Amino acid sequence: MPKRILYGVVVSDKNTKTVVVEVERRFTHPLLGKTVRRSKRYHAHDEQSRFKAGDKVRIQECRPLSRLKRWEVLYDAAV
């Protein structure tokens, strides 16, 4: 089964080797038909601490690395 990849913005880089990424999704409300924005924060593994707050990143799901970390930041030029 392929691993999910999400796009988001780093909102915190205060932890060692960890960044908090906020991912926003948009969908149409089933009854009202209005576009709704929902956001969720994910803790992602950043081994070299390369990303700072405000950076746009791609994260990919991985094995559990800690109590909260189940995602890792992808390092490539397509970010």
C-alpha positions in Angstrom: 0.0 0.0 0.0 1.5 3.4 -1.0 2.4 5.9 1.7 0.3 9.0 2.0 2.0 12.3 1.1 0.6 15.6 2.5 1.5 19.3 1.8 1.7 21.8 4.6 3.4 24.7 6.3 5.9 24.3 9.2 4.4 26.2 12.2 6.9 25.1 14.9 10.5 24.0 14.8 11.4 24.3 18.5 11.8 20.6 19.2 15.0 18.7 18.3 14.7 16.8 15.0 10.9 17.5 15.0 8.8 20.0 13.1 5.0 20.6 13.5 3.3 20.9 10.1 -0.1 22.3 9.6 -2.0 20.7 6.7 -5.1 22.4 5.4 -7.8 20.6 3.5 -10.8 22.1 1.7 -14.1 20.4 0.9 -17.6 21.3 0.0 -20.1 21.1 2.9 -22.6 18.3 2.0 -25.7 20.2 2.9 -24.8 23.9 2.5 -22.6 23.5 -0.5 -20.1 26.1 1.0 -16.4 25.5 0.8 -15.1 24.7 4.3 -11.4 24.8 5.4 -10.2 22.4 8.1 -6.6 22.2 9.3 -4.7 19.6 11.3 -1.2 19.6 12.8 1.2 16.7 12.4 4.5 16.1 14.2 7.1 15.1 11.5 10.6 13.9 11.8 13.3 16.3 10.5 16.6 14.5 11.1 18.9 17.4 10.1 16.7 20.3 11.4 16.7 21.9 8.0 13.2 23.4 8.0 12.1 26.5 9.9 8.7 28.0 10.7 6.9 29.3 7.6 8.5 26.8 5.1 6.3 24.8 2.8 7.0 21.1 3.1 5.9 17.6 2.0 5.4 15.0 4.7 5.1 11.2 4.2 3.7 8.7 6.6 6.2 6.3 8.2 6.6 3.9 11.1 6.0 5.3 14.6 9.1 7.1 15.7 7.7 8.4 19.0 4.4 8.9 20.8 3.3 11.6 18.4 5.6 11.2 15.3 4.2 9.1 12.5 5.4 11.3 9.6 8.7 12.3 8.1 9.7 15.4 6.0 10.6 14.6 2.4 14.0 16.1 1.4 13.9 16.9 -2.3 13.9 19.9 -4.6 10.2 19.5 -5.4 9.1 21.1 -2.1 
